[in-house]
């Protein structure tokens, strides 16, 4: 349980930092988009690892992000499994983005969809 609390605290801090990045004016330059994407990557990593830890605590083994998403959806930790798969695919793409147009498209999805899903998950896994 202590490990879950630690991951949850790290995730909450990362989510807040992502929120701060999303409030920045992207007209300041590509550094804002790049930084936001990097914060998204980190936040997503913590989210799926937190889900994995909660599932494991409840006796459900899932080791890969895709399997964790599937099991977290079944366990009602996440509401929209397809959105999480989309988030996973965007997370995988971010390591290989060299095109500013693609980066902006993912930034837009983070701002309009992914952040909300991560925030909902944060509320769903409140552990005292």
PEZI-V493414 format. One record per helix or strand of 2 or more residues. SS is the DSSP state (hx for helix, st for strand). FROM is the first residue (numbers start at 1). LEN is the number of residues. If there is no record, write none. Layout:
SS/FROM/LEN
SS/FROM/LEN
This chain:
hx/2/21
hx/26/3
hx/30/28
hx/65/10
hx/81/14
hx/100/25
